[in-house]
Amino acid sequence: MNANIQTIDIEAKSIGKLNHSFQLQQEAFFKDSYPSLKERIHRLELLKNMFIKNRDKMHEAMQADFGNHPTISTDLLEIGSVFGRIEYVVKNLKQWMKPDARPLSPIFGNSEAYVLPHPKGVVGVMSPWNFPIQLACGPLVDVLAAGNRAILKPSEVTPNCAKLLEDMIAETFDESLVTTAIGGVSLAEHFSTLRWDHMLYTGNAHIARKVMANCAQNLVPVTLELGGKSPAIVGRSKVDTNTAKYISGAKATKRGQVCINVDYCLVPEENLVNFIELMEQEFTKLGADNAANDVCSIVNERHYDRLSELLAEARELGCETIQMGEESSREVRNMPFTLVMNPPKNSRIMKEEIFGPLLPIITYKHIDNAIEHVNLGEKPLGIYVFSKDQNEIDHVSMNTRSGGVAINCVGGQVQPQIGFGGVGESGMGRHRGEEGFKEFSNPRGYMKAGTWGLFDSMLPPYGPGTQQLVDTLFGTPIDKLKMLGSLAKNNLTSRLGRR
């Protein structure tokens, strides 16, 4: 069979399976649209046990997809991260599910009002390749906690992890509750055209625009977790070993293939030499083999080539570069960590999200110059402020915009307890924490009419009681609440409104 025809046939079958799963979950949701606290916790426990049972298989799949992905990195970043989310959600879910009582105007007498979070329904989750397990199953924690059903679409860039997810999910959950959609570009394009009750996409802004446009056709609410160029702003008081350790360690994590990673550093001009020396010391600790034992490889040759092009262009433009570690082959892809001094604003390395072990260093004269530099670009997913001066920290954080802020560390804003997300080009919406539960819930408002009050006096035909109510509303602010309460208590609903 012709390879193109075979690919089309496979994609068509994947799309058919997705459509079947989607319909199945919609029907199942209408039969069970508000699962109990006990059932939701049971589903989260199934997810955790799935991870425990398949830990070794996850190690193998990550290694196969990246070429090199240390098991400890998988345990920390792919598995442990999801465990933390499950633990926090289970501890707090009972409180989050409770009705939130809201006070009413005295007009409504003894009526009651509250907001009760309801499940939205069937949620689509499109996850990326850099955290192929964590960024599929992490948001699933919030989706299940909110009482929803889900279909996961993992990235085709990491096919071994995608296949493992398919197998693990199928073994753990009924298709009507959680399932996967495995396929290529055609499936991915079709995925966002379905009439989801909510869609989460994690990836780049270019694809996000297409996803959002497709969702708009069906008025599907979207959460977009993107990225951008997240800066580290280093104040004069924090050009030290601790700062260099956090920045180099963050850049080493996944070899920079992390959406919240430091994309570039803003450093005081007079401290540049000292900062470079500190960074060299920290990167050297990773070893001449570019931290091969602790850090994964660049995911594939295409991404390795893109990073090589960014670096080559910077060198062609005359930028000084400082490479730590040995050269790596295109096949092994353990690309060395490299500092790039003051690249031009119009260079690719300063226009594109780097997503790799390259770190531009930009100098500034005054902290306001650093703030201006950040604000001239798109709003990033994170901003990292290093300073001992609280006034300076406040000045930077209050005069910039980003999805989150971490102070004297990198990535610290990503916690199970804190809602995580972007703003503008770096995304919209939140998952993790209570914000994640709310993101996938419908905050449904309730009002139960009481036995007395002035509610029905606002309905036609209007009578003297209605006029008295209007006169009171336009009274002096001091007397208004007192008079409204008095009117409501002294005039039973049955005697007002239709006289």
C-alpha positions as CSV (number, residue, x, y, z in Angstrom):
1,M,0.0,0.0,0.0
2,N,1.2,3.5,-0.8
3,A,2.7,5.1,2.4
4,N,0.6,8.3,2.0
5,I,-2.6,6.3,1.5
6,Q,-1.8,4.2,4.5
7,T,-1.1,7.3,6.7
8,I,-4.5,8.9,5.5
9,D,-6.2,5.6,6.4
10,I,-4.7,5.5,9.9
11,E,-5.6,9.2,10.5
12,A,-9.2,8.6,9.4
13,K,-9.5,5.7,11.8
14,S,-8.0,7.8,14.6
15,I,-10.5,10.6,13.9
16,G,-13.4,8.1,13.8
17,K,-12.3,6.7,17.2
18,L,-12.1,10.2,18.6
19,N,-15.6,11.0,17.4
20,H,-17.0,7.8,18.9
21,S,-15.2,8.5,22.3
22,F,-16.5,12.1,22.3
23,Q,-20.1,11.0,21.8
24,L,-19.8,8.2,24.3
25,Q,-18.5,10.6,27.0
26,Q,-21.2,13.2,26.3
27,E,-23.9,10.5,26.7
28,A,-22.2,9.3,29.9
29,F,-22.0,12.8,31.4
30,F,-25.7,13.4,31.0
31,K,-26.4,10.2,33.0
32,D,-23.9,11.2,35.7
33,S,-23.5,15.0,35.6
34,Y,-22.6,15.6,39.2
35,P,-20.3,12.8,40.6
36,S,-20.0,12.7,44.4
37,L,-16.9,13.7,46.4
38,K,-16.3,10.0,47.1
39,E,-16.4,9.1,43.4
40,R,-14.1,12.0,42.4
41,I,-11.5,11.0,45.0
42,H,-11.7,7.4,43.8
43,R,-11.0,8.5,40.2
44,L,-7.9,10.5,41.4
45,E,-6.7,7.5,43.4
46,L,-7.0,5.4,40.2
47,L,-4.8,7.9,38.4
48,K,-2.2,7.8,41.2
49,N,-2.1,4.0,41.2
50,M,-1.7,4.1,37.4
51,F,1.5,6.0,37.9
52,I,2.8,3.7,40.6
53,K,2.1,0.6,38.6
54,N,3.7,1.9,35.4
55,R,6.7,3.8,36.8
56,D,9.3,1.7,35.0
57,K,7.4,1.8,31.7
58,M,7.4,5.6,32.0
59,H,11.1,5.6,32.5
60,E,11.6,3.6,29.4
61,A,9.2,5.6,27.2
62,M,10.9,8.9,28.2
63,Q,14.3,7.4,27.5
64,A,13.1,6.2,24.1
65,D,11.6,9.5,23.0
66,F,14.4,11.8,24.2
67,G,17.3,9.5,23.5
68,N,18.5,10.3,27.0
69,H,16.2,11.1,29.9
70,P,17.5,10.2,33.4
71,T,15.1,8.2,35.5
72,I,15.4,10.5,38.4
73,S,14.3,13.4,36.2
74,T,11.3,11.4,35.1
75,D,10.5,10.6,38.8
76,L,10.8,14.2,39.8
77,L,9.3,16.1,36.9
78,E,6.8,13.7,35.3
79,I,5.6,11.5,38.1
80,G,6.2,13.4,41.4
81,S,4.7,16.6,40.1
82,V,1.4,14.8,39.4
83,F,1.5,13.1,42.8
84,G,1.8,16.5,44.5
85,R,-1.3,17.8,42.6
86,I,-3.4,14.8,43.5
87,E,-2.5,15.0,47.2
88,Y,-3.3,18.7,47.4
89,V,-6.6,18.3,45.5
90,V,-7.8,15.4,47.6
91,K,-7.1,17.3,50.8
92,N,-9.1,20.3,49.7
93,L,-11.8,19.0,47.3
94,K,-14.5,18.8,50.0
95,Q,-14.2,22.4,50.8
96,W,-14.1,23.5,47.1
97,M,-17.3,21.6,46.3
98,K,-19.3,23.4,49.0
99,P,-22.0,26.0,48.1
100,D,-20.6,29.5,48.4
101,A,-23.4,31.5,50.2
102,R,-23.9,35.1,48.9
103,P,-25.6,37.9,50.9
104,L,-28.6,39.4,49.2
105,S,-30.1,42.9,49.4
106,P,-32.7,43.4,52.1
107,I,-35.3,43.7,49.3
108,F,-35.3,39.9,49.1
109,G,-36.1,39.3,52.7
110,N,-35.3,35.8,53.9
111,S,-34.4,34.5,50.4
112,E,-31.2,32.6,50.0
113,A,-28.4,32.7,47.3
114,Y,-25.3,30.7,46.7
115,V,-22.9,29.6,44.0
116,L,-22.4,25.9,43.5
117,P,-19.5,24.7,41.2
118,H,-20.9,22.2,38.6
119,P,-18.9,20.0,36.3
120,K,-18.7,21.5,32.8
121,G,-18.9,18.1,30.9
122,V,-16.4,16.7,28.4
123,V,-13.0,18.4,28.4
124,G,-10.4,18.1,25.6
125,V,-6.7,18.2,26.7
126,M,-4.0,18.8,24.1
127,S,-0.6,18.3,25.7
128,P,3.0,19.1,24.4
129,W,6.1,17.0,24.0
130,N,8.4,18.5,26.6
131,F,6.5,17.1,29.6
132,P,4.6,14.4,27.7
133,I,3.2,12.6,30.7
134,Q,3.0,15.4,33.4
135,L,1.3,18.0,31.1
136,A,-1.3,15.4,30.0
137,C,-2.1,13.9,33.4
138,G,-1.4,17.0,35.6
139,P,-4.4,19.0,34.2
140,L,-6.4,15.7,34.3
141,V,-6.2,16.0,38.1
142,D,-8.1,19.3,37.9
143,V,-10.5,18.0,35.3
144,L,-11.5,14.9,37.3
145,A,-11.7,16.9,40.6
146,A,-14.2,19.2,39.0
147,G,-16.3,16.1,38.0
148,N,-15.7,16.1,34.3
149,R,-14.8,13.6,31.7
150,A,-11.7,13.9,29.4
151,I,-10.1,13.0,26.2
152,L,-6.3,13.4,26.1
153,K,-4.4,14.3,22.9
154,P,-0.7,13.8,23.5
155,S,1.9,15.1,21.2
156,E,3.0,13.0,18.2
157,V,6.6,14.3,18.8
158,T,7.0,11.8,21.7
159,P,5.3,8.7,20.2
160,N,6.5,6.3,22.9
161,C,5.0,8.3,25.7
162,A,1.8,8.8,23.7
163,K,1.4,5.1,23.2
164,L,2.1,4.4,26.8
165,L,-0.5,7.0,27.9
166,E,-3.0,5.3,25.6
167,D,-2.3,1.9,27.1
168,M,-2.3,3.1,30.8
169,I,-5.4,5.2,30.4
170,A,-7.3,2.3,28.7
171,E,-6.3,-0.1,31.4
172,T,-7.2,2.3,34.2
173,F,-10.4,4.1,33.1
174,D,-13.5,3.3,31.1
175,E,-13.5,5.0,27.8
176,S,-16.6,6.9,28.8
177,L,-14.7,8.6,31.6
178,V,-11.1,9.1,30.3
179,T,-9.5,8.1,27.0
180,T,-6.9,9.2,24.6
181,A,-6.8,10.3,20.9
182,I,-3.5,9.2,19.3
183,G,-2.6,10.5,15.8
184,G,-0.8,13.1,13.7
185,V,-1.6,16.5,12.3
186,S,-5.0,15.7,10.8
187,L,-6.2,14.4,14.2
188,A,-4.8,17.4,16.0
189,E,-6.6,19.7,13.6
190,H,-9.8,17.9,14.0
191,F,-9.5,17.7,17.8
192,S,-10.2,21.4,18.4
193,T,-13.2,21.5,16.1
194,L,-15.3,19.3,18.4
195,R,-18.0,20.9,20.6
196,W,-16.1,20.5,23.8
197,D,-17.4,21.8,27.1
198,H,-13.9,23.1,27.7
199,M,-10.6,22.9,25.9
200,L,-7.0,23.0,27.3
201,Y,-4.1,23.5,24.9
202,T,-0.5,23.6,26.1
203,G,2.0,24.5,23.4
204,N,3.1,27.5,21.3
205,A,1.2,30.7,20.4
206,H,1.1,29.9,16.7
207,I,-0.8,26.7,17.1
208,A,-2.8,28.2,19.9
209,R,-4.3,30.8,17.5
210,K,-5.6,28.0,15.3
211,V,-7.0,26.1,18.3
212,M,-8.7,29.1,19.6
213,A,-10.2,30.0,16.2
214,N,-11.6,26.4,15.9
215,C,-13.0,26.6,19.4
216,A,-14.6,29.9,18.7
217,Q,-16.8,28.3,16.0
218,N,-18.5,26.4,18.7
219,L,-18.1,29.0,21.5
220,V,-15.9,26.5,23.4
221,P,-14.2,28.1,26.4
222,V,-10.4,27.7,26.2
223,T,-7.4,27.6,28.5
224,L,-4.2,28.3,26.7
225,E,-0.9,27.5,28.4
226,L,1.8,28.9,26.2
227,G,5.3,30.3,26.9
228,G,7.2,33.2,25.6
229,K,10.5,34.9,26.7
230,S,10.5,34.8,30.5
231,P,13.3,37.0,31.8
232,A,15.5,36.8,35.0
233,I,16.0,40.4,36.2
234,V,19.1,40.4,38.4
235,G,19.4,43.4,40.8
236,R,22.8,44.8,41.9
237,S,22.3,43.3,45.4
238,K,21.9,39.7,44.1
239,V,24.8,39.1,41.7
240,D,25.9,36.2,43.7
241,T,26.4,32.4,43.8
242,N,22.9,31.7,44.9
243,T,21.4,33.6,41.9
244,A,23.8,31.9,39.5
245,K,22.9,28.5,41.0
246,Y,19.1,29.0,40.5
247,I,19.4,30.3,36.9
248,S,21.9,27.7,35.7
249,G,20.0,24.9,37.5
250,A,16.8,26.0,35.8
251,K,18.4,26.2,32.4
252,A,19.8,22.7,32.9
253,T,16.4,21.3,33.8
254,K,15.2,19.4,30.7
255,R,18.2,21.2,29.0
256,G,16.1,24.4,28.8
257,Q,13.0,22.7,27.2
258,V,10.6,24.1,29.7
259,C,8.0,26.8,29.0
260,I,8.7,28.6,32.3
261,N,12.5,28.5,32.0
262,V,14.7,31.6,32.0
263,D,14.8,32.7,28.4
264,Y,17.3,35.6,29.0
265,C,18.9,37.5,31.8
266,L,19.0,41.2,32.5
267,V,22.1,42.1,34.5
268,P,23.6,45.4,35.7
269,E,26.2,46.6,33.3
270,E,29.0,47.0,35.9
271,N,28.3,43.4,37.2
272,L,28.5,41.6,33.9
273,V,32.0,40.1,34.3
274,N,31.3,38.9,37.8
275,F,27.9,37.4,36.8
276,I,29.5,35.5,33.9
277,E,32.2,34.1,36.2
278,L,29.5,32.9,38.6
279,M,27.5,31.3,35.8
280,E,30.6,29.6,34.4
281,Q,31.4,28.1,37.9
282,E,27.9,26.7,38.2
283,F,27.6,25.3,34.7
284,T,31.1,23.7,35.1
285,K,29.7,21.7,38.0
286,L,27.4,20.0,35.6
287,G,30.4,18.3,34.0
288,A,32.2,18.4,30.7
289,D,29.7,15.9,29.2
290,N,26.9,18.6,29.5
291,A,25.2,16.9,32.5
292,A,24.4,13.8,30.5
293,N,23.7,11.8,33.6
294,D,21.2,14.3,35.1
295,V,19.7,16.2,32.1
296,C,17.8,14.9,29.1
297,S,18.8,15.5,25.5
298,I,17.2,17.8,23.0
299,V,14.1,16.0,21.9
300,N,15.0,15.5,18.2
301,E,17.2,16.6,15.4
302,R,14.8,19.2,14.1
303,H,14.8,21.1,17.4
304,Y,18.6,20.6,17.7
305,D,19.0,22.2,14.3
306,R,16.8,25.1,15.2
307,L,18.8,25.9,18.3
308,S,22.1,25.5,16.3
309,E,20.7,28.1,13.9
310,L,19.9,30.6,16.6
311,L,23.4,30.3,18.0
312,A,25.0,30.5,14.6
313,E,23.1,33.7,13.7
314,A,24.1,35.3,17.0
315,R,27.8,34.5,16.3
316,E,27.5,35.9,12.8
317,L,26.1,39.1,14.2
318,G,29.3,39.5,16.3
319,C,28.0,38.4,19.7
320,E,30.5,37.0,22.2
321,T,29.5,33.5,23.2
322,I,30.8,31.4,26.1
323,Q,30.3,27.6,25.8
324,M,30.4,25.4,28.9
325,G,31.1,21.7,28.2
326,E,32.0,19.8,25.1
327,E,30.4,19.8,21.6
328,S,27.7,17.3,21.1
329,S,26.7,15.5,17.9
330,R,23.4,15.9,16.2
331,E,22.6,12.3,16.9
332,V,23.3,12.4,20.7
333,R,21.9,16.0,21.1
334,N,23.4,16.8,24.5
335,M,23.8,20.4,23.4
336,P,26.2,22.4,25.6
337,F,25.1,25.3,27.7
338,T,26.1,28.6,26.1
339,L,26.0,32.2,27.2
340,V,25.3,34.8,24.5
341,M,26.3,38.4,25.3
342,N,24.0,41.3,24.3
343,P,22.4,39.9,21.2
344,P,20.5,42.5,19.1
345,K,16.8,42.9,19.7
346,N,16.0,41.8,16.1
347,S,18.1,38.6,16.3
348,R,16.2,35.3,16.2
349,I,17.5,34.4,19.6
350,M,15.8,37.5,21.1
351,K,12.6,37.2,19.1
352,E,11.9,33.5,19.4
353,E,11.3,31.5,22.6
354,I,14.6,29.6,22.9
355,F,13.5,26.3,24.5
356,G,17.0,25.1,24.9
357,P,20.4,25.5,26.7
358,L,21.2,28.9,25.2
359,L,21.1,31.9,27.5
360,P,21.4,35.5,26.3
361,I,22.7,38.1,28.8
362,I,21.5,41.6,28.3
363,T,23.1,44.5,30.4
364,Y,21.2,47.5,31.8
365,K,22.3,50.7,33.5
366,H,19.2,51.3,35.7
367,I,16.5,48.9,36.8
368,D,13.9,51.0,34.9
369,N,15.8,50.1,31.7
370,A,15.4,46.4,32.5
371,I,11.6,47.0,33.1
372,E,11.3,48.9,29.9
373,H,13.0,46.0,28.0
374,V,10.6,43.5,29.4
375,N,7.5,45.7,28.7
376,L,8.5,46.3,25.1
377,G,8.1,42.6,24.4
378,E,5.1,40.3,24.7
379,K,3.9,39.4,28.2
380,P,5.9,36.4,29.4
381,L,4.7,33.3,31.3
382,G,7.0,34.2,34.2
383,I,9.3,36.9,35.5
384,Y,12.1,36.1,37.9
385,V,13.4,38.9,40.2
386,F,16.6,38.5,42.0
387,S,17.2,41.2,44.7
388,K,17.7,41.8,48.4
389,D,15.8,45.1,48.1
390,Q,12.1,44.7,48.7
391,N,11.4,48.1,47.2
392,E,13.2,47.0,44.1
393,I,11.3,43.7,44.0
394,D,8.0,45.5,44.4
395,H,9.0,48.1,41.7
396,V,9.7,45.4,39.2
397,S,6.7,43.2,39.9
398,M,4.2,46.1,40.0
399,N,5.5,47.6,36.8
400,T,5.6,44.5,34.6
401,R,3.0,42.0,33.4
402,S,3.4,38.2,33.3
403,G,1.6,35.0,34.1
404,G,3.5,34.6,37.4
405,V,6.4,36.0,39.4
406,A,9.1,34.1,41.4
407,I,11.5,36.0,43.7
408,N,15.0,34.9,44.2
409,C,14.3,31.6,42.5
410,V,13.2,30.2,39.1
411,G,9.9,28.3,38.6
412,G,8.9,28.6,42.2
413,Q,5.5,30.0,41.2
414,V,4.6,26.5,39.8
415,Q,3.1,24.8,42.8
416,P,0.1,22.5,43.4
417,Q,-1.3,25.3,45.7
418,I,-1.0,28.1,43.1
419,G,-3.0,28.7,40.0
420,F,-0.7,28.5,37.0
421,G,-1.1,30.2,33.6
422,G,-0.2,33.0,31.3
423,V,-1.5,36.4,30.1
424,G,-1.7,37.7,26.6
425,E,0.8,36.0,24.3
426,S,1.8,33.5,27.1
427,G,-1.8,32.3,27.5
428,M,-5.1,32.6,29.3
429,G,-6.8,30.8,32.1
430,R,-5.3,28.8,35.0
431,H,-4.9,25.2,36.1
432,R,-3.4,23.8,39.4
433,G,-4.8,24.6,42.8
434,E,-8.2,25.8,43.6
435,E,-8.0,28.0,40.4
436,G,-7.7,24.8,38.4
437,F,-10.8,23.3,40.0
438,K,-12.7,26.5,39.2
439,E,-11.4,26.7,35.6
440,F,-13.1,23.4,34.8
441,S,-16.2,24.1,36.8
442,N,-19.3,26.0,36.0
443,P,-20.0,28.5,38.9
444,R,-23.7,28.0,38.8
445,G,-25.7,30.6,40.6
446,Y,-28.7,29.7,42.7
447,M,-31.4,31.8,44.4
448,K,-34.3,30.4,46.5
449,A,-37.1,32.8,47.1
450,G,-38.0,33.2,50.8
451,T,-41.4,33.5,52.5
452,W,-41.3,37.2,52.9
453,G,-39.7,40.2,51.2
454,L,-40.3,42.6,48.3
455,F,-39.3,40.3,45.4
456,D,-42.7,40.1,43.8
457,S,-43.4,43.8,44.2
458,M,-40.9,44.3,41.4
459,L,-43.1,42.4,39.0
460,P,-46.0,44.0,37.0
461,P,-48.7,45.1,37.5
462,Y,-47.1,47.7,39.8
463,G,-48.9,49.0,42.9
464,P,-48.4,51.3,45.9
465,G,-45.9,48.8,47.4
466,T,-43.8,49.1,44.2
467,Q,-43.8,52.9,44.5
468,Q,-42.8,52.8,48.1
469,L,-39.9,50.5,47.1
470,V,-38.7,52.9,44.4
471,D,-39.0,55.9,46.7
472,T,-36.8,54.1,49.3
473,L,-34.2,53.1,46.6
474,F,-33.8,56.8,45.8
475,G,-33.5,57.9,49.4
476,T,-30.4,59.0,51.2
477,P,-27.7,56.3,51.5
478,I,-27.8,56.4,55.3
479,D,-31.4,55.5,55.4
480,K,-31.7,53.2,52.4
481,L,-30.6,49.9,53.9
482,K,-32.6,50.5,57.1
483,M,-35.7,51.4,55.2
484,L,-35.4,48.5,52.7
485,G,-35.1,46.0,55.6
486,S,-38.0,47.5,57.4
487,L,-40.2,47.4,54.2
488,A,-39.3,43.8,53.6
489,K,-40.2,42.7,57.2
490,N,-43.4,44.8,57.5
491,N,-44.8,43.8,54.1
492,L,-45.5,40.2,53.5
493,T,-45.0,39.1,49.9
494,S,-48.6,38.1,49.6
495,R,-49.7,41.6,50.4
496,L,-47.4,43.5,48.0
497,G,-46.8,44.0,44.4
498,R,-50.1,43.3,42.7
499,R,-52.4,45.7,44.5
